[in-house]
Structure formats: structure tokens, C-alpha cells
């Protein structure tokens, strides 16, 4: 009998081994809640070795990334707030009814949501500080420290969000994190000289499905920082990695926040590392910046936050029940 020869393509062996390793990490992560981050592609942990703060840009999502995973998202806190008119809340409510809303995964959702804001003049500009202050919206552990470290190191931060710029700015302002190095690429309410929004820009809106256009939408930001070719990309949705698409770069590290999703396999495919839990910390990202930082900066920033408690829900929230996690299409 002639011998049988079996030929195995090494490419498929490598892909299979990688997939198996990623699956094993995710299984272990489910049973070990004390572990914050799981490196799906271990070699990417050191992709920024030799990178300096002068080389780096941080591109990050906002809702459920810089905020805790169980926080209200930008559109949710506007739609649910009793500070808004009854007519607006009645019209907006079907957009937050995920059981019967057929447009949940389409750009049309943002068009309709922003259309109602303009039609009913909500939210009034003077109410935005109170709206944010009373909302169930808290920083993810490590978020404020990360932003402070980026400020002190002069690292530009681009927040790319399908939420509302006015809400994001106010949240950062209330946490002393709206600094000169932070740029927000999101949907802005245009009040002109009035207290009610007259339009929302850009048009078409920035959504979870259009973040691949970030390089064009934030062209002036990237022109200003054209000499920086190392990226850290953060997000809770698998489409958040699209924000780095077409951005000229030599090194990219992506970190995904699974929050409370029961299945993290899509995140394992999209990101270099995943962080578990709604309160999963940004500490591993801060450690990477520490490795780039002069020792004095590391000690100075860390001392500002070592005594800070883990953010919790405000005791005065909330006049209405919180929406389900992941209620708004991930921003």
C-alpha cells in the first residue's frame, strides 16, 4: 500500500492556534473576575516599546468606555430625563424601546433622534449642566487619571463618539477633564443665539456605523498631529476600532471593553486586548503610558488619584428607572 501524505497549510495552523488561544483566554477571564485585562494578541502588549509621548495619539470612544459600562449614554439621559418636556419624552420614547424598534441598528435612528431634539427644542442649553449632573453617568475607573496623564504628557486625545458633544463636554468639565489636549468628534447641538437647538451637526451624523470616516471628519486634528504615528484605540463596540482606519500610523494598540456582554468573542477578534466588566479599569492603559513617562510625571499623576474611591452611582440619581445596559446603539 502506498503511503498517504497529508499536507497541512501552516497559515491555517497558525490561525487555528490563535483562535484557540483567544477562546481559552476568554473562558479563563469569565472565571477570574480579579483579572482586569486579557491580552488576546500578547505580542501587541509591547508594540509601543520605544514610543515616546511625542509619538502618541489616543483615540477613544466615550459612552461605556470613558464612562462606566452601566452608565446612561448621551441620548438615553436626554430621552429619559424628566427635565425634558413631556411632549418630547413621549415622541422620543419609541426610539428607546428596543423590544419593538426596528431601526435600532441603522443610521436612521440618529436622524430621527436629532430631528426630535430640534422639533421640540430639547435639551434647553441652560439645562445641560443639571442634566449631566443628575444623570447616572460616572467615569470608568482610571478614566480621569488617564486623561490627566495625557494632559501632563502633552498627548492629544480624540474622543470619537456617536453621542452628543454638548453632553460629553459638560461631563468632562464637571470632572475637570476638559483640557486643551482633548478634541471631541461627535454630534453637536447648534443653539445659535437661542436656548433651544436649531440643528445638529454634522449631517449625516456620526454613528456607531460611520466611525471609519473619522480621519476625514477630524482632518484638522490629524493634520495638526501628522508627525505622531503611534495610536492607542479604546472602545466598547467592535466598530470603535474603525476610528483608526485610514489614519497614517506605524504602531496601533486597541483595547476593547466587554462590559457585561455574555459573549466576548467578537471583541476578541476586533481588539488586541479586552477588559472585563462594567467597572473594568483603564489601569492597564495607564501602565503603558507610565512606561513612556519620565519618572516624576508617573509619581505626580498617581499621587493625585491613589486616595480616590472607585466611582459609584450618585445617591441622588435617578428620577426615572435606568434603561437596560447597552440600550442606545453603542456610541
C-alpha positions in Angstrom: 0.0 0.0 0.0 1.4 3.4 -1.0 2.0 5.7 1.9 -0.6 8.5 2.4 0.9 12.0 2.6 -1.1 14.7 4.4 -0.1 18.3 3.8 -1.1 21.0 6.3 -1.1 24.7 5.4 0.9 26.4 8.1 -1.2 29.5 7.7 -4.3 27.7 8.8 -2.5 26.1 11.7 -1.4 29.5 13.0 -4.9 30.9 12.6 -6.4 27.9 14.4 -3.9 28.1 17.2 -4.6 31.8 17.6 -8.3 31.4 17.7 -8.0 28.5 20.3 -5.7 30.7 22.5 -8.1 33.6 22.4 -11.0 31.3 23.3 -9.1 29.9 26.2 -8.2 33.4 27.5 -11.9 34.4 27.4 -13.0 31.2 29.2 -10.4 31.9 31.9 -11.5 35.5 32.1 -15.1 34.5 32.9 -13.9 32.6 35.9 -11.4 35.1 37.2 -13.1 38.4 37.8 -10.0 39.8 39.6 -8.0 39.9 36.3 -8.6 43.3 34.6 -7.2 42.8 31.1 -6.7 39.8 28.8 -4.2 40.2 26.0 -5.6 38.4 23.0 -2.5 39.2 21.0 0.2 39.1 23.6 2.9 40.5 21.3 0.9 43.7 21.0 1.5 44.4 24.7 4.9 45.7 23.7 4.1 47.3 20.4 4.7 50.8 21.9 8.1 49.8 23.4 10.4 52.8 22.5 7.4 55.1 21.8 7.6 58.5 23.5 4.6 60.7 24.5 5.6 62.9 21.5 4.8 60.0 19.1 1.4 59.1 20.6 -2.3 59.8 19.9 -5.1 58.3 22.0 -8.4 57.7 20.1 -11.2 56.8 22.4 -15.0 56.2 22.4 -16.9 57.9 25.2 -20.1 56.1 26.3 -19.3 52.9 28.2 -15.6 53.4 27.5 -14.6 56.6 29.4 -17.8 56.2 31.4 -18.7 53.0 33.3 -20.4 50.3 31.3 -23.6 50.7 33.2 -23.8 54.4 32.9 -26.6 56.2 30.9 -25.4 57.0 27.5 -25.7 60.5 25.9 -29.0 60.0 24.0 -30.5 58.0 26.9 -30.1 60.6 29.6 -31.8 63.2 27.3 -34.6 60.9 26.4 -35.3 59.6 29.9 -34.8 62.8 31.9 -37.9 64.4 33.4 -36.2 67.8 32.9 -37.3 67.4 29.3 -40.8 68.3 28.2 -43.5 65.7 28.3 -44.2 66.0 24.6 -40.5 65.4 23.8 -40.3 62.4 26.0 -43.4 60.9 24.5 -42.1 61.3 21.0 -38.6 60.1 21.9 -39.7 57.0 23.9 -40.2 54.7 20.9 -36.6 55.2 20.0 -35.6 53.7 23.4 -38.0 50.8 23.1 -35.5 48.1 22.0 -38.1 45.3 22.0 -40.0 46.7 19.1 -37.7 49.3 17.5 -36.8 48.0 14.0 -34.4 51.0 13.4 -32.1 50.2 16.3 -29.2 49.3 14.1 -29.5 52.0 11.4 -28.2 55.5 10.8 -31.9 56.4 10.6 -32.0 56.1 14.4 -29.7 59.2 14.8 -31.6 61.2 12.2 -34.9 60.6 14.0 -33.4 61.3 17.5 -31.8 64.5 16.4 -34.9 65.5 14.5 -37.0 65.3 17.7 -34.4 67.3 19.6 -34.7 70.1 17.1 -38.5 69.9 16.7 -39.2 70.1 20.5 -36.2 72.3 21.3 -34.7 69.8 23.7 -32.5 69.9 25.7 -32.5 73.6 26.5 -28.9 74.9 26.6 -29.2 76.1 30.2 -30.3 72.7 31.5 -27.4 70.7 30.2 -25.2 71.1 33.3 -28.0 69.9 35.5 -29.0 67.2 33.1 -25.5 65.7 33.3 -25.0 66.3 37.0 -28.2 64.4 37.9 -27.7 61.6 35.4 -26.4 58.1 36.2 -23.2 58.8 34.3 -19.9 58.0 36.1 -16.3 57.8 35.0 -14.9 54.4 34.4 -12.2 53.6 37.0 -8.9 55.0 35.8 -10.5 57.3 33.1 -9.8 60.6 34.9 -6.3 59.5 35.7 -5.7 58.5 32.1 -6.9 61.9 30.8 -4.8 63.7 33.4 -1.7 61.8 32.4 -2.3 62.5 28.7 -2.7 66.2 29.6 0.6 66.3 31.6 2.4 64.4 28.9 1.0 66.5 26.1 -0.6 63.5 24.4 -3.6 64.5 22.1 -6.8 62.7 22.9 -9.5 62.4 20.2 -12.9 61.4 21.6 -14.9 59.8 18.7 -18.5 59.3 19.8 -21.9 58.7 18.3 -23.3 60.6 21.3 -23.7 64.3 21.9 -20.8 66.7 22.0 -22.5 69.1 24.4 -23.1 66.3 26.9 -19.6 65.0 26.6 -18.1 68.4 27.1 -20.2 69.1 30.2 -19.3 65.7 31.7 -15.6 66.4 31.2 -16.0 69.9 32.5 -17.7 68.7 35.7 -14.7 66.3 36.3 -12.1 68.9 35.4 -11.0 66.9 32.4 -12.0 69.2 29.5 -8.4 70.2 28.8 -6.7 71.7 25.7 -5.3 68.4 24.5 -8.8 66.9 24.2 -10.7 67.1 20.9 -14.3 65.8 20.6 -15.6 64.4 17.3 -19.3 63.9 17.9 -22.8 65.3 17.2 -23.1 68.9 18.3 -26.3 70.7 19.1 -26.3 74.1 17.3 -28.1 76.7 19.5 -27.2 79.8 17.6 -28.4 82.7 19.7 -31.3 80.7 21.2 -31.7 78.4 24.2 -33.2 75.7 22.0 -31.2 73.6 19.5 -31.8 74.7 15.9 -29.9 71.9 14.2 -27.4 69.1 14.8 -24.1 68.8 13.0 -22.5 67.1 11.2 -25.0 66.0 8.7 -25.0 63.0 8.1 -24.5 62.3 11.8 -21.6 60.4 13.5 -22.9 57.0 14.4 -21.6 53.6 15.5 -21.6 52.6 11.9 -19.7 55.6 10.4 -16.6 55.9 12.6 -14.4 54.8 9.6 -14.9 58.4 8.4 -13.1 59.8 11.4 -9.9 60.6 9.5 -11.9 62.8 7.2 -14.3 64.2 9.9 -11.4 65.2 12.1 -9.0 66.1 9.3 -7.7 69.3 11.0 -6.9 67.3 14.2 -4.8 64.8 12.2 -3.1 67.5 10.2 -2.1 69.2 13.4 -0.6 65.9 14.7 0.7 64.4 11.5 4.1 63.7 13.0 2.5 61.3 15.6 2.3 57.8 14.2 1.6 55.7 17.3 -2.0 55.1 18.3 -3.9 53.7 21.3 -7.5 53.0 20.4 -10.2 52.4 23.1 -13.8 51.4 22.7 -16.7 49.2 23.9 -18.1 48.4 20.5 -16.3 46.4 17.9 -16.9 49.2 15.4 -14.9 51.6 17.6 -11.7 50.3 16.1 -12.9 51.8 12.8 -12.0 55.2 14.1 -8.3 54.5 13.4 -9.0 53.4 9.8 -7.0 55.4 7.2 -5.1 57.2 10.0 -1.4 57.1 9.0 0.4 55.1 11.7 3.3 52.8 12.4 2.0 51.2 15.7 -1.6 50.6 16.8 -2.8 49.1 20.1 -6.5 48.5 20.6 -8.3 47.8 23.9 -12.0 46.8 24.0 -14.3 47.0 27.0 -16.6 44.0 27.1 -18.7 45.4 30.0 -21.4 42.9 30.8 -21.8 41.2 27.4 -22.2 37.5 27.9 -20.1 36.7 24.8 -16.8 38.5 24.3 -15.7 36.5 21.2 -16.4 39.4 18.7 -14.3 41.7 20.9 -11.5 39.1 21.0 -11.4 39.2 17.2 -11.6 43.0 16.9 -9.2 44.2 19.7 -5.7 43.3 20.8 -6.8 43.1 24.4 -10.2 43.1 26.3 -11.2 44.4 29.7 -14.0 42.6 31.6 -16.9 44.1 33.5 -18.8 47.4 33.6 -16.2 48.7 36.1 -13.2 47.2 34.3 -10.4 49.6 34.8 -8.3 51.7 32.4 -5.3 51.0 34.7 -3.6 48.7 32.1 -3.6 51.5 29.6 -2.2 53.9 32.2 0.6 51.5 32.8 1.6 51.7 29.1 1.7 55.5 29.4 3.8 55.1 32.5 6.4 53.2 30.6 6.7 56.2 28.2 6.7 58.8 31.0 9.5 60.4 32.9 9.5 59.0 36.5 8.5 62.4 38.0 5.3 62.5 35.9 4.4 59.0 36.9 4.6 59.8 40.6 2.9 63.1 40.3 -0.2 61.9 38.5 -0.5 58.7 40.5 -0.4 60.6 43.8 -3.4 62.6 42.7 -5.7 59.6 42.4 -4.4 57.0 44.9 -6.9 58.0 47.6 -9.8 58.5 45.2 -12.6 55.9 45.8 -13.9 53.8 42.9 -16.7 55.9 41.3 -20.1 54.9 42.4 -23.6 55.9 41.4 -24.7 59.3 42.7 -27.1 58.9 45.6 -29.5 61.5 44.2 -30.0 59.7 40.9 -32.4 58.9 39.4 -35.9 60.2 38.9 -36.7 57.5 36.3 -35.6 53.9 36.0 -32.3 53.4 34.3 -32.5 52.0 30.8 -31.2 48.5 30.2 -27.4 48.2 29.7 -26.4 48.8 26.0 -29.7 50.5 25.5 -28.5 53.0 23.0 -26.6 51.7 20.0 -23.0 51.7 21.2 -21.6 55.1 20.8 
